């Protein structure tokens, strides 16, 4: 699980102050009758808008002022898309690009106490251009396709963003016995040098950096998330050895290893894996007994978790290939249900929909991919009649399963709809939803426990885009139950209708589903029960990033002059020391304990200039590995009470808040 806890607003004041200190700004005062009149009426004189109002920011200054434009969310390391992982990725990507061009078969990485060190054994950046390549935006060899083809970093910003957003940054290049070194702090050059390298030093590039706490606040690298990224690098670059903190990452069979590992072994496959390798397109696929479709997609070695045109084109091509072979018109849902795919493509000019490159937007690749996949699948089936038979059998099973689910669901939805009046019990709806376009783009629903918590939020929410669904208490544990059971449980039925997903998730009414429970054992239990509901029946909502946890302050620290809200014991102790004697500390265990007049600041976006303790704090729920979900749910929500109790006694007893 991970979180979105900060935005680039958190650094605007600091960064703006620094950037403007380097820019000369003049103020021309004009004494006119209008100005005098404004003074008399206590109105502010209009600020002059002239040549001196226009500020020029150098590239790295702009990155520090608006980091969100370059690395997405900032975060503290609890979410795999947080900024510190983007900085790490940009540093590694340069070494991966060297390997992809045939230079350097090993990358050494060390991550300790927030500082990252990366050493590759490629050609090394040309010594005379080292400083430009790490500090001058839009400078780099990757614009020249004769040097780098299908590289990950094509925007000329990546490693410069790492430099700009680090409190310390060092780059060194070794080429044929010569060495160049340059050091920076917060994007400002400290020193540089050139000279002879130590005898025997291999060619390559060395990067060292520490993300700036002024930008990211208190952060830490979650090594499980780092390991997932490094394994992806290994799967996508068979033959490359990555050593991070003395652990090796190496794959001999590439994305085939990825698929088997994520699927949980070859025994889960309904037939032998189909491994296709074209000039710029490669994929490995099989079907499993599941109805869920899973696609791991990559472009130039970059994971595209949100998919894109290459994924939709692949699925269309696969369906066309199957239908061509069987001379049928099977529905794409029946053909692809249970499909497990690892897909990678290479593009000289990839166009991503964001700086973090999670979704591909190139439309010109759609038809070429469809045709290539279609032809490959048709040819594969003609040479493997036994596999063709297994696929058709799977498609027929999918048809029957989908028809059964639809029939049961449609009938139950109709019956359930009769008991769900226009105003769903316990739902305080908002005015705009996802279906309302831009007005509902930020819509969210808070799932709360009990009337007290709901009461705190009702008076402070923004009714235009914030809805509230109140649970009566602990919802039913749905582990081991069929989806039809949702409509037999009054509370979960109402929640399903409130979300608009009674037929399918395409009817989702809110962009964010926020679980807002108390910070105590009962609250955590309710959170787990709600998460079980989502993971069992609406897993796609979690995979698509719609589900969040609301983080509320644990402490209120105040004296007669100031009130501060803290989200950790460390923050509490720090504020107590700041405020001095006569400090009152309140520990919040329930949302209902927070006054409605106070609560508003914890569910609305932080305003520009406000401190980090203000504004909504959300942790996005994510799934690190799909294969682990059934086992995790079985352990925590199944009937193995003695085993679970022993685990709690031996591992969690010291952490329980009594």
Secondary structure, DSSP 8 states (H G I E B T S, - for coil): ---B---GGGGHHHHHHHHHHTS---------HHHHHHHHTT-------SGGG-----HHHHHHHTTHHHHS----SSSTTSHHHHHHHHHHHHHHHHHHTT--SEEEEEEETTEEEEEE-SS---GGGHHHHHHSTT-SGGG-TTT-SS-S--SS-HHHHHHHTEEEEEEEEEETTEEEEEEEETTEEEEEEEEE--TT--SEEEEEEEE-HHHH-S----HHHHHHHHHHHHHHSTT-EEEETTEEE--SSTHHHHHHHHHTSGGG-SS--EEEE-SSEEEEEEE-SSS--EEEEEETTEE-TT-BHHHHHHHHHHHHHHHHHHT----HHHHHTTEEEEEEE--SS--BSSTT--SB--STTHHHHHHHHHHHHHHHHHH-HHHHHHHHHHHHHHHHHHHHHHHHHHHHHHHHHHHS-SS-TTEE--S--GGGGGGGTT-EEEEEEHHHHHHHHHTTS-TTTEEEEEESSS----TT--GGGGGGSHHHHHHHHHHT-SS-GGG---SEEEEE--SSHHHHHHHHHHHHHHHHH-HHHHHTT-EEEEE--SEEEE-SS-EEEESSHHHHHHHHHHH-SS-EEEE--SGGGS-HHHHGGGTS---TT--TTSS-EEEE---S-HHHHHHHHHHHHSS-HHHHHHHIIIIIGGG---
